[in-house]
Amino acid sequence: MPANTVINTLKSISPNSLHHAGYLAVAKTRAKALHAFALVVPIPRPQLFIGEQSCYELCDMMINEGATNILIVTDAVLNQLGIPEKVTAYLEEKNIRYHLFDGITPDPTFSVVEEGLRHSVDNNCDAILALGGGSVIDASKIIAISQATKRKPQKLMGLLKASKCMPLYCIPTTAGTGSEATLGAVISDDATHQKSLSIDPRMVPLASAVDPAIMKGMPPHITADTGVDVLTHALEAWMSANASSETDSYAASATRTVMQYLPLAYKDGSDLKAREEMGVAAHYGGIAFNKAGLGYVHAIAHQLGAIYGIPHGRANAIVLPHILDVNCDVSKHRLATLAKKAGIVDAAHANAEDGKLADHLIAEVRALIKSLNIDVTVKGINPADFKKIAKGAAKEVSDTYAVPRYLTQAQIVDVLNKIKADSDAVAK
């Protein structure tokens, strides 16, 4: 299928189609179009530097590619902790100018992005370095395409709105979002806080550095939350109807790594080996879902985050086991295969029937979440919100994801009731 045909198909399928009786057909058609999009539209992959010298290697690449005045985008907390100093000191040694903007907030809004854009334009920056978590990287992507195209950030939301992008580089400070490897960015409306998504291969960063020394200061609860986000990316990409041999390879590797190294990074933040492995896993998870997509875990988690203010990674941890349960019968063979590929089941039990292997994988995911002391309760959860949550989650899935099973709003409400039951049980 020609690229233009795929793109036009995606644009023609209205998100409002969810309100019609045939929304499942619409969702499946859109999922097929997204799969075709991933096949026919080249999605670049960032060059990846790994290790304690990776920041310097990334800086050398920026310099060699012609950067002379770099906008470093970060947040106030990271700046106060002195995290950018490893980079800024090196740039000063190389006599490279830079301007540091630390105004990025969690779930950045258009006004935040516009402020960063003004800093970049006013200082005549010719490259952007994102140093932070998913919020910082997403904001940096929109700054980069907005400055390059001279278009307002609001006009760049949607599919393939960026005709060009400034040179963009990333140093993730969390092992979670994988945003440094993806072609999308999420920005929130200042008034309504509604999230808008921009998707374009041009905003994929040129390179990324996984520096465990920069990640070692991440507190345990953030390590846990972001680590489960990595696992969720991998599992949802693995179960996607748009999964391929390529995405399977990255998803299985990320799953294996998270199960092995997340407990170590959580227990000892100074374990640089565990930090490095988790950083690579996050990157691989980003590559996997970049092409295969996500699913109901993220769709429901986004709603819980918006309504109850739950951090994204923790919201994923709350929802993930329940969606694995829901998908177990239709995905048992896939989950059984993953259990073997990711080393979740030992060789002595690898010949067990698929259902038992799938159940074992789900049990291990639950055990991991419990071992990380993640709070799986939703304080103030209200059944009066469930219809709204279910509607929002169903819409997100129908717009974007190729899930193994499409759920009715009633089935999503059933999942929410189970989450409430878990929350009530813990509260007693």
N, C-alpha and C positions, 0 to 999 in steps of 0.2 A: 504494500500500500504506500503510495507516495506521501512524503512528509506533509505537504500542503493539505492533502485530503484528511490525514489524521488530525492535524491541528484544527481544521475547520469543523471536523466532527466533534471534537472536544468542546469547541466554543459554541457549537449549536445546541448542545444538550443542556437544557436549562436546569439549574439547581432546583428551581421551583417545581420541577416535575415530581418531586417527592410527594406533593399534595394530591397527585392523581393516583388512580387505582393501579396503574401500571408502573409504579415507581421502581419495582424490582427489575423489570425489563430495562428501564432507563439506566439503573445502576450498573447492570451487567454490561450493557452496551458501552457505557462510559469506561468501565474497567477494561474492556477489550481495547478500546481506543487508547487508553493510557499505556497498555501493554505494547501496542503497536508504536506508540510515541517513543517508548524506551528503546525499541528496536531500530527505528528509522532516524531518530534525531540523536546525533552524537552527544553523549554526556561526558564531558572531560573529567579526568580524575586528577586531584591535586598530587604534586610531588610530595612525598612524605619523608621527613627527616625524623629520626628517632634517637633518643639518648640525651645525656646531659650537655652535649655540645650542639644539639639540634637547633637551638635558638640562634647560635652564631652562624651555623650553616644556612639557616633561613635568611638571616641578615645579609650574608654574603651573596645569596641569590638575588635579593632585592637590589643590592648595589650593582651586581653584574648585569641585571636587567635594565639598569638605567635610572633607578630611583635616586633622587637627590634631595627630596624634602618630603618626609613621611609623616602622615597623620597616624598616630598611635591611638586607637580607640579602646577604652577600658571603662571600668566603673570606679566609683569613689573608694569603695572598700579595698579593692585590689591595689589602688594607688596608695592609699594610706598604709597598707601592709608592705609597700615597697616592691611589689612584684614586678612592675615594669623596669626596675633599675638594672636588671641583668641585660635587658635589651638596650636601654638608653645609654648605659655606660659603654657598651660595645660600639654603638653608632657614633658616640662622641669620639672614641678612639679612631674611628674611620673618617672623622670629619664630615659626617652626614648629618644634615639638618633634620630636625623632627619637631612636631608639635603634638603635645599630649592632650587628648580630650577625654575626661573621666566622667562625663555626664550621663552615661548609659544606666538606665534603671531596669529592674526586672519587668518583663513584658513591655518592652519599650513602645512608646506611642509615637505618632507622627511628629509631634512637636519636639520630642527628644532627637529623632532622626534629623529633623530640620536644623536643630541647633548644631549637631555634629557636622552636618553639611556646610553650614556657615563657617565653622572653624576651618574646615578643609579648603573651601573656596577662598576665604579671606587670607589664609596663609599660603596660598598657591601650592598646596600639596599635590604631588604627582604619583603617590602610591599610598595605600592604606594597609595598616597592620592591625588586625583585630586581636586583642589580648584579653581573653576572658572566657566566659561560658557562652551558652547558646544565645542569650539576649544580646550580648556584645557582638557576636558574630553575625546574627541576623541583622542588627542595626547597621553594621559595617557594610554588609552586602547592599543594602538599599542606599546608603550614602554613596557607595562606589558607582552604582548604576545611575543614580540621580545626578551626580556630578558629571559623569561621562556623557549622559544624554541631555543634560540641562533641562530635565523635567522634574516636576514636583513629585515627591515620594508617593503621594496619593494616586498619581496617574500611572504608577508603575505596578500597581496591584493587579493580579490576574496572570494569565498565561502568555508568556513570550512577549513581554512589554519592553524588554531591555535590548536595544539595538547594539549596545556596546557597554563595556564596564572598565572602570579604572583598574590598574594592577592591584590585586587584593591578596593578602597573605594572612595566615592565622596561626596563633599560638593558643590552643585551648588550655584553660586552667582547670577544667573539670573533665572527667571521663564520663560523659553522659550523652549529650545531644547528637554528636556526630555531625553537627551543622557545618563543620569545616570541610565536609566531603559531599554536601548535598546541594541541589540546585534550587532550593526554596528558602524563603524568609517570611517570618510572621511578624506583623506590626499591628498594634492595637489603636483603635480610635480613642482620641483624648476624652471625648464626652461619654460615649456609650461603652467603651472598653471592648467593643466587638473587634475580633481579630480578623485581619485581612492577610491573604496569602499571595505572595508573588513567586512565580515559578519560571525560571529561565536558566538554561545551561550556562549562559554567559556569566552568571554570578557565582559559579563554582570557583573557589579560590585557586590561585595558581600553585600554592604550596602550603603545607602545614607542618608544624614542628610539635612532636610529642616529647616534651621535656619533663621527665619525672620530678626533677628538682623543683620546678614551678608548681607542680601538682601536690607536693608533699604537705603543704600547709592546709589542705582542704580538711575541714573538721569531719569527724566520723559520721555524723548524721547526713551531711551533704554527700560524702563518699557513698553511703548506703543508698540514698535516694537516686543519685545520678547513675550509680551502678545498675540498679534495677531498671532504669530507663534504657541503658544499653541492652540488657537482657530482653526487655520488651521489644525493642527494635528488631533484634535478631529473631525472636520467636514469631513475631507477626510477619516479618519478611519470609520466614520459613514456611508459614502456613498459608501465605498468600496464593491466590489462584494465578498470579502473575510471576510466581517464583520461577527461576531458571537455574541451570547448573552453576552459572556464575554467582548469582545471589545466594544459592545454597551453600557454596563454598565459604563465602564471607560470613553468612549467618551461623553456620556450624562452628566456624573458628571462633567467632565472637561469643557464642554460647559456652563453648568449652572453656574459654579464657575466663569469662565471668564466674562460672561455677567454681573454678580453681583459685582465682586470684582476688576476687572481690572480698571474701572473708579475710584474706591476709591484709589487703589495703585498709579495710575497716578496722582491724585489730591494731595495726601498726602503720600509721600514716607515713612514717619515714622509710618504709620498705620500698626502695626505689624500683626494684624489680617488679613488684606488684603494681606500683603506680604506672610504670611503663607499659606493662602488659594490658592494664585496663585502658590506658590511653589508645593503644592500638586497637583494642576490642571496640571501643567507641567509634573509632574511625571506620572499622570494618562494618559495624552495625549501620553506620550512616550510608556506606556504599550499598549495602544490601537493601535497605528500605528505600533508597533513592530510586531504585528500579522496580522493586517488588511491591512497595507500598506498605501501609500499616493496617490497622483494623479497629475493632470495637474497643480494645483496651484504651487506645489513645482517644478515640471518639468520646467515650464515656468519661475518661480522666479529664479531658479538656473541659467538659461541662462541670464536673465536680470542682475543678480548680477555679472556674469562673464564679460559681455560686457560693462555694464555701471557703475559698481562699486557700486551698490545699496546694502545696508545692507539686509541680508536675511529676517528678520522679516518685514521690510518695503516693500520689493519686494512681499512678500506674501500678505500684505495688499493691494497692487496695483492690484494683479491678482485675489484674492479671490472672490470679488463680481461678476466678469465677468464669472468665472467658475461655480459659483452657478447658475447664469442665464442660462448658457449653459446646465447644468445638471437638471434644475428645472423640465422639463417635464418628464424625465425618473426617477427622484428621488423625485417627489412631495410627494408621500405617506411617504417615509422615512423621508423627511424633515419636513413634517407635524407632524409625530410621535415625532421627536426630539423637535420641537417647544413646544409640550405639555410636554414631559419628562423633558426638561431643563427649564421649567417655562417661556419660551419666550412669550407664550400666556396665558392669564388668563382663569380661569375656565368658565367664561361667554361666551367666544368665542371659546372654545375648540371643539365645534361640527361643526364649519365651515368646508366647503369642503377643501380637501387636497390642492388644488391649491392656495386657499387664505391663508391658514396657511403657506405654503411654501414661498409664496411671502412675507408674514409678517416677517418670519425668515430672509429672505435675506435683507429686508428693515432694520431690526434691526441690522444686521451685518454692513450694510453701515452706519447707524447712529452711531454705536459704533466707527468705524474707524474715522468718522468725528469728533466725540467728543474728540478723542485722539490727534487731530491736526496733524495727520500723513500726510506727504507730499506724495500725490499719483501721482505726476508727474514724468516722466522719462525724465530728461534733456538730450537733444541730441539724443532722440530716432529717429532712421533712418529706414525708410521702406526698405532700401537696406540690412539691417540686418535681416529682418523678415524671409526670407527663411531659413537662418542659424539657427535662434532661433527656428523656427518651427521644423526643422529637429532634432535638439538636444533634444527638449522637447519630440517629438514623440518617439525618440530612448530611452530616459530615461523611459518613460511610458511602452514601449513595453518590456523593460528589466526587470522591477521591479514591476509595480503596477497593481492592479486589479480594474480598474476604472469602474464606472457605464456605461460610454459611451466612446468608442474609437473615437477620432477625427482625421480627415484627416489633413495633413499639411495645406491645404487651410483653414480649420476651425480654426486652431490655428492662422493663419495669420489674420483671421477676429477678433479674440480676441485681437491681438496686435494692429490692427487698432483702436479698441475701446479704448484701453489704450492710444494710440497716440492722439485720439480725446479728451480724458479727459485731457491729458497733455497740448494740444494746448488751450483748453478752459480756463484752469487755468492761462496760460501764457498771455492771452489777457488782 
